[in-house]
Amino acid sequence: MSVQSVPQLLYSNGQSLKPPFSSSSSSSAFASNRGGLLFVDFVGLCCSSSRQTSRKRLGASSTTQRFHGLPAKNWSSIRAVLDLQRLHNSSEQSSDSRPKVAILDDIISERGACGVGFIANLENKASHQIIKDALTALGCMEHRGGCGADNDSGDGSGLMTSIPWDLFNNWANKQGIAFFDKLHTGIGMVFLPKDDNLMKEAKSAIISIFRQEGLEVLGWRPVPVDTSVVGYYARETMPNIQQVFVRVVKDENVDDFERELYICRKLIERAASSEAWGNQLYFCSLSNQTIVYKGMLRSEVLGRFYFDLQSDLYKSPFAIYHRRYSTNTSPRWPLAQPMRLLGHNGEINTIQGNLNWMQSRETSLKSPVWCGRENEIRPYGNSKASDSANLDSAAEFLIKSGRSPEEALMILVPEAYKNHPTLSIKYPEVVDFYNYYKGQMEAWDGPALLLFSDGKTVGACLDRNGLRPARYWRTIDNVVYVASEVGVLPMDESKVIAKGRLGPGMMITVDLLSGQVYENTEVKKRVASSYPYGKWVNENLRSLKPVNFLSVTILENEAILRRQQAYGYSSEDVQMVIETMAAQGKEPTFCMGDDIPLAILSQKSHMLYDYFKQRFAQLDSGSSGAVVAQATVNTKPHFQWKLPPPDPSLANSMVSYHTNGSYLT
């Protein structure tokens, strides 16, 4: 599959900027006065390690000890193999730091999962205490993340917040720039090339496209960082981190402004793809609502690396935090999370199919909000990015097209609604919603625990497999907690008025504008009731009557055998598959193993289907696996002509054929 590459970062700037302000006096992260705060903390499944390693807290005085002369016993054997060639060629390494061959037991023992969570103020009041609490909670997630061979380069950690206007206005005042207009100013957090000349070229291209789109560039701000807390490997690839401030000239509402910034970013990425510095440019965020601070860092040093996060002027009504454990891709600065919309714990095991389907429908996806500019914002996926980055890209596209975050996540990560007694009886409109979209968007199957925010709504959802547990409780002082492990912040049990957990496919959201918390069924009902999905489905669904078997055969046995052999059918195929399907009306059940030679390597003729294999690494849960599969897996394929916008005038344009005996016109 050929998909345009999203820029990825390869180089570092190696610069250290001193803070322009003094940090405030320390105060307890566990403040006693926490009224009106929503604290949500998610942690992935805990995979115990048989090997406990200690990690020193590194400061400026210990930077010289991170790599040179690093004792062999502190090396990760996996990373040693990955860096074998580079270390072999380096003349600066001592004999004590030579890499060792990877040992299987070491590889198995190095397991883990991401740690994610969010904090939100129900009254939508911005404060620095939320940032401090988020950093404290993030520090508690260090055991959930991965680390490099230097024992100091994290797989990634980050924070998503609303834009700290006080902090940026204070900087603008010192630079002689007028205060920023909150309604018409967008801020981009940008990873730029290390080389000064390449950085100037990248900036020039960015400014040119902003001007071309009618946006005024107000200025660039180098983000103050402390490189002494960055690990050796992370510092090798560390970007030049800057922020760009742009102002929209024409008067637009928030959604239109966000969409314009999205188009600009897509155009910049497309222009950068043909440049030498293209893979060194990355936008962590470009928005009027949110900003992302992240990097290839350990969670406990994120706040020390970014001096902005230490300032009392950095205030936000919410914060999403994430500590990454890289499973499907190698750690890189752009792949740290949160992404531009999501913080994801888990894997997307259907990622190849999801990318192929997204690419196949690119030419047919249209919406009036894009004013015919759909071609300029393609592609919607990138095979070289992580599964989390691609899911974030798909969700971002749906939201920028006019859908709410809750609706976008319900479309992309649906729950197991078939034969669901509660939904079928009490909430049939939710079933209608899923039936409407089931042939239009393939499920992005996890395990996946997703946190999301567009700056106005903060939420979390669990995929239909439910393999990332999350508990929640609510207190009398209007504080709601959601966590997969308890104890990140102290809790007075006498104030707890309700307890529960997020089950498979469940969702919880916080409306920052109204201060309301919506639990699973409330969220689903609000989304499903926005359009008459049931009416559209009922008016356009057509059932196909099953065809009876022929009473007599129309071919002689020899002719049947000849044709079966010609098409590659074996006696095993006929006896174990075809006869079983004809007798029972369903596919036969086999064991997981298959020891026959691959069709491409076999000397015997095979059916065309034998040359294709399904790629799906769904997690199992032992003896309960069959029950989980029965509840979550649907083997009925669907064929969809195009994805229409949810508009009554376009309902009849939906054409979907199903192999389960019905079709939708």
C-alpha positions, -999 to +999 in steps of 0.1 A: +000+000+000+013+034-009+004+060+015+020+095+019+044+096+048+037+118+078+070+135+088+090+117+114+118+131+135+155+119+132+178+147+145+184+167+176+194+203+184+213+196+215+204+230+229+196+239+265+176+270+273+175+284+308+141+292+323+129+328+317+111+326+350+117+312+385+096+282+395+071+287+422+075+273+457+067+237+460+034+226+473+019+193+479+005+176+448-022+161+471-040+193+479-068+189+504-090+215+488-100+197+456-136+207+452-149+208+416-121+187+402-124+156+380-095+133+383-093+104+358-064+080+357-060+050+334-033+024+337-029-005+314-027-042+323+002-048+347+027-072+333+050-082+362+087-084+356+109-109+372+138-085+371+137-054+393+160-026+382+168+006+401+170+039+384+188+070+397+172+104+396+195+122+372+203+159+374+227+182+357+256+168+377+251+132+364+247+138+327+282+125+320+274+091+335+245+083+312+265+066+284+303+067+285+316+039+306+281+026+313+286-008+330+274-037+310+251-050+337+230-019+333+224-024+296+192-036+281+201-066+261+174-059+235+187-024+230+222-036+228+214-058+198+196-030+181+226-007+185+253-033+179+266-019+147+267+017+159+284+008+191+309-014+172+319+015+150+322+040+179+358+044+191+347+062+222+332+032+239+352+013+265+355-025+265+332-026+296+302-013+276+303-038+247+268-050+239+258-085+248+237-110+228+200-108+236+188-135+259+152-148+255+145-147+292+155-110+293+132-102+264+103-120+280+109-103+313+109-068+298+071-063+294+047-036+303+018-014+292+011+023+288-001+045+316-027+072+307-051+094+325-067+128+327-078+155+352-106+179+345-122+207+364-160+204+363-164+241+365-140+247+336-117+268+358-081+268+347-055+264+374-018+254+377-027+228+403-042+206+376-009+206+358+010+198+390-014+169+398-012+156+363+026+156+364+025+139+398+001+112+385+023+109+354+053+103+376+034+074+392+031+058+357+069+054+352+066+017+358+042+015+329+066+028+303+096+015+285+132+028+287+163+027+265+197+011+271+210+042+288+183+037+315+172+073+309+156+076+274+119+069+278+097+055+251+077+087+255+056+108+278+034+138+274+007+162+284-023+176+266-040+207+280-059+237+270-038+266+258-021+286+286-029+320+274-015+338+305+019+322+299+020+331+262+007+366+268+034+371+294+060+360+268+044+383+241+046+413+264+083+408+269+088+405+231+068+436+224+040+417+208+004+426+215-017+402+236-031+373+217-068+372+207-080+340+222-108+336+196-086+342+165-052+328+175-039+293+168-008+279+184+014+251+169+038+230+189+064+221+163+094+197+161+118+214+137+151+202+121+183+205+141+203+221+114+199+259+113+197+261+076+172+233+073+152+249+102+150+282+083+138+264+051+111+246+071+100+278+088+099+295+054+077+268+040+054+269+070+050+307+068+044+306+031+015+281+034-001+300+063+000+332+043-014+314+013-043+303+034-050+338+047-034+333+081-009+358+097+021+345+114+026+365+146+058+350+158+080+320+168+088+311+203+117+287+212+103+264+239+126+266+270+139+231+278+165+215+301+184+190+280+204+177+310+174+155+320+172+139+285+187+104+280+216+098+256+196+081+229+167+106+232+191+135+230+206+121+198+173+125+181+159+155+200+142+181+178+144+218+179+112+225+197+094+258+189+059+272+189+043+292+161+015+317+167-009+324+138-039+347+136-069+342+113-078+374+095-114+366+087-140+361+115-147+324+119-163+303+146-142+279+166-150+248+145-142+266+112-110+280+126-099+245+138-107+231+104-086+258+087-057+250+109-061+213+101-060+221+063-029+242+068-011+214+087-020+189+060-007+212+033+025+218+052+030+180+056+024+175+019+049+202+010+074+189+034+073+153+021+092+164-010+119+182+009+152+170+024+140+181+059+106+166+055+110+138+079+124+162+105+092+183+108+063+173+130+034+192+145+026+179+180-005+201+178-019+230+159-050+243+175-070+272+190-082+249+218-054+224+229-017+221+230+006+190+235+039+189+253+056+155+248+089+139+240+110+108+242+112+112+280+106+093+312+074+104+328+091+117+360+113+142+340+087+156+316+079+186+340+116+192+345+123+191+307+097+217+298+101+248+319+067+260+308+051+232+329+068+246+360+054+281+356+025+292+378+012+310+347+006+276+330-031+271+338-056+247+323-091+233+332-080+198+322-049+177+314-045+144+296-012+126+304+004+095+289+034+073+295+043+052+265+054+016+263+064+011+227+052-023+214+046-021+177+070+006+167+104+019+178+104+049+201+105+083+183+098+118+195+067+122+172+052+089+184+052+100+221+016+106+233-009+121+237-014+126+200-033+156+187-067+141+200-061+108+216-041+091+243-041+054+237-032+024+259-031-009+239-027-019+203-048-018+172-046-053+159-066-046+128-044-017+117-034-030+083-070-036+072-081-003+087-054+016+067-063-002+035-100+006+039-093+042+047-071+045+016-097+027-006-124+052+003-103+084+001-117+094-033-154+089-022-152+108+012-169+142+007-185+167+030-198+202+025-176+215+053-144+210+032-158+231+003-143+207-023-108+206-007-109+169+002-080+161-022-058+186-004-061+169+030-053+133+019-041+108+029-059+100+061-034+074+072+003+065+072+016+030+072+049+042+087+033+057+118+021+038+148-013+023+152-022+050+178-011+077+154-033+063+126-063+059+149-058+095+161-056+106+124-089+089+116-107+103+146-093+138+139-106+136+103-141+127+115-142+154+141-130+181+118-157+169+093-183+179+118-188+150+142-185+152+180-156+133+197-181+109+212-197+101+178-163+097+161-152+072+188-185+053+186-180+049+148-144+039+150-145+018+182-180+004+185-192-018+213-204-054+209-240-044+204-253-076+188-275-096+211-269-070+238-301-073+261-298-038+276-293-020+243-319-040+224-346-034+250-339-001+266-319+018+240-328+006+205-317+039+190-282+030+199-284-003+181-298+016+151-268+039+152-244+010+151-264-008+124-263+024+103-225+026+105-215-011+106-210-013+068-194+021+065-165+020+089-146-011+100-140-014+137-105-004+149-101-034+172-079-033+203-073-039+231-077-002+233-083+022+262-087+057+247-087+091+263-097+120+240-103+157+240-110+185+216-107+212+242-145+213+249-151+177+258-128+153+277-136+116+277-125+080+278-138+048+262-129+011+262-131-010+231-155-040+229-129-065+241-127-048+275-091-058+281-080-025+297-100-023+330-110+011+344-129+018+376-146+050+385-161+065+416-179+098+424-176+119+456-200+141+474-180+172+466-186+168+429-153+150+420-153+120+397-124+096+394-117+069+369-087+046+373-075+012+365-054+012+397-063+029+429-041+052+451-026+077+427-042+105+448-055+101+484-093+096+488-116+101+518-138+071+515-166+088+534-171+112+505-176+084+479-212+082+469-210+059+439-186+033+425-184+014+393-162+004+364-160+009+326-169-024+310-163-035+274-174-008+249-183+017+276-176+054+276-176+084+300-173+120+290-171+154+306-186+185+290-163+213+301-187+240+289-217+227+309-198+210+337-218+178+332-205+142+335-221+117+311-218+080+317-220+053+291-258+051+283-262+088+285-234+094+260-247+068+236-283+080+238-273+117+231-253+107+200-278+081+187-308+105+191-292+132+169-306+116+137-333+091+129-309+063+122-335+036+128-359+052+103-332+053+077-322+017+082-358+004+083-368+023+051-339+011+032-331-024+045-342-052+022-341-089+033-331-116+009-349-150+013-326-180+017-323-202-014-332-239-009-308-266-019-313-284-052-332-317-047-310-336-072-274-332-084-267-317-118-232-331-122-219-366-122-194-376-095-165-378-119-173-343-133-175-329-098-142-345-088-125-332-119-136-297-113-126-298-076-091-310-086-089-283-113-096-256-087-073-270-061-098-286-037-084-314-016-104-343-001-098-326+033-114-294+020-145-313+008-149-335+039-140-311+067-152-278+053-177-281+025-197-310+039-197-294+074-209-261+060-237-278+040-248-299+069-246-274+097-249-241+079-218-226+095-181-226+092-163-255+109-142-250+140-105-259+138-075-257+161-053-227+160-023-245+145-017-251+108+013-271+099+008-275+061+033-258+038+025-223+026+007-223-006+034-202-023+060-228-013+040-259-020+046-281-051+009-289-053-018-268-067-039-248-043-070-228-043-067-190-048-079-184-012-049-204+002-025-177-009-041-152+015-040-152+052-060-132+077-038-110+100-054-106+133-036-110+167-065-107+190-057-112+227-072-142+244-081-148+280-077-185+284-108-206+290-130-175+286-117-168+251-146-185+234-171-164+254-153-132+246-152-141+209-188-149+208-197-115+223-173-094+202-164-110+169-187-107+139-177-128+109-203-114+085-187-091+059-203-060+046-200-041+013-205-004+013-206+019-018-199+052+000-200+069+033-228+095+033-230+123+058-257+119+084-283+140+067-319+130+060-317+142+024-289+118+018-302+088+036-314+071+005-280+074-012-266+047+012-262+013-005-248-015+016-250-052+007-247-078+035-240-115+031-263-123+061-294-122+039-302-085+037-290-054+019-294-017+024-303+006-005 
